[in-house]
Amino acid sequence: MTTVVVYTMKGCPFCTEFKDLLKENKIKFVDRDIDKYSEEYDLFIKATENEYIPALMIIKDGGEKRKSFLYAPERDYNELTEALDIVKKHLIK
């Protein structure tokens, strides 16, 4: 099972656009507002050394094995379509 977590912020047009892209592609995701989940997002920032949004955490749960992948704008992708491609690749595997 793969879970897509998207870190967003109210009022962020890029966040809204990315969530719309996910919905258009019928990709289920968990929306994590960085103000509400600030401690969790602080850990994300520490791990990626990047605080830009929308940011992604993809969790692959293979029973006994669970693996997380962290993706941040301007570090792992520059365009929202590139972020969408990252998500799709994880869902295919």
N, C-alpha and C positions, 0 to 999 in steps of 0.2 A: 504494500500500500504506500502511496506517495501523497504527502500533504504539502500543499503550497501555501506558504505564509508570506503575506505582503505587508511590509511596514509602510504606513502612510501617515498623513497628517491632514486634518480638516483644512480646507481652503487651498490645498496644493493641486493646481491644475494637472500636473504630470501624473499625480497619484490617481486622480479621477479618470484621466485618459487611459492609464494602464489597467485599472480595474474594469473599465468598459471593454478594453481589448480582450481581457480574460473572459468576461461574460459573453462577448460576441463569439469567442472560440469555444464556448461551453466548458470552460475550465473552472472547476470549483477551487475556491481559495479561502483562506482565513485572513481577514483584514485585521491588522493590529495597529491601532492608533498609537503613535509614538508618545503622545502626551499621556494617554491612559496607561500604557505599558512602558513607561520611561526606564525602569530598572532593567527590563528585558532588552530594550533597545540600546541602553548603555553598554550591555554585554556584547551586543552585535557590533557596536562602534569599536569597542576595544578589540574584538576579534578581527574586524576587517580594516581597521584604521581608516574608516570612511563613514561620514555621517549624512550622506546624501540619500534622498528618497525619490521615488519608491525603491525600496530595497527588498531583497528576497531571501527567504530561508526555505529550502526544500528538504523535507524530511522523508527519507526512505526507510520504511519499517519492514524488514524482512524476517519477522519472527524474533529470533534471538539476536539478530543483528539490526541495529538502527544506525543510520548514517545521516548526517546533516551537511548540507551544502549552502554556503553563504555567498550571495551575489550583491554587489553594490554598484550604483551608477558611477560612471567615470573611472571605475576600477575594472569592472567586468563587462560593462556594456555602456554605450553612449546613446543609443536610440531605444525607445520603448519596444520597437519591433524586435530588436536584438534580445531584450529581456524576455519577450514572448517566446522567441525561438529557444532560449535556454530552458524555459519551463516545458515547452513541448518535448524537447529532447529527453528531459527527465521522465516525462510521462510515458514515452515510448519504450524506454528501457525496462 
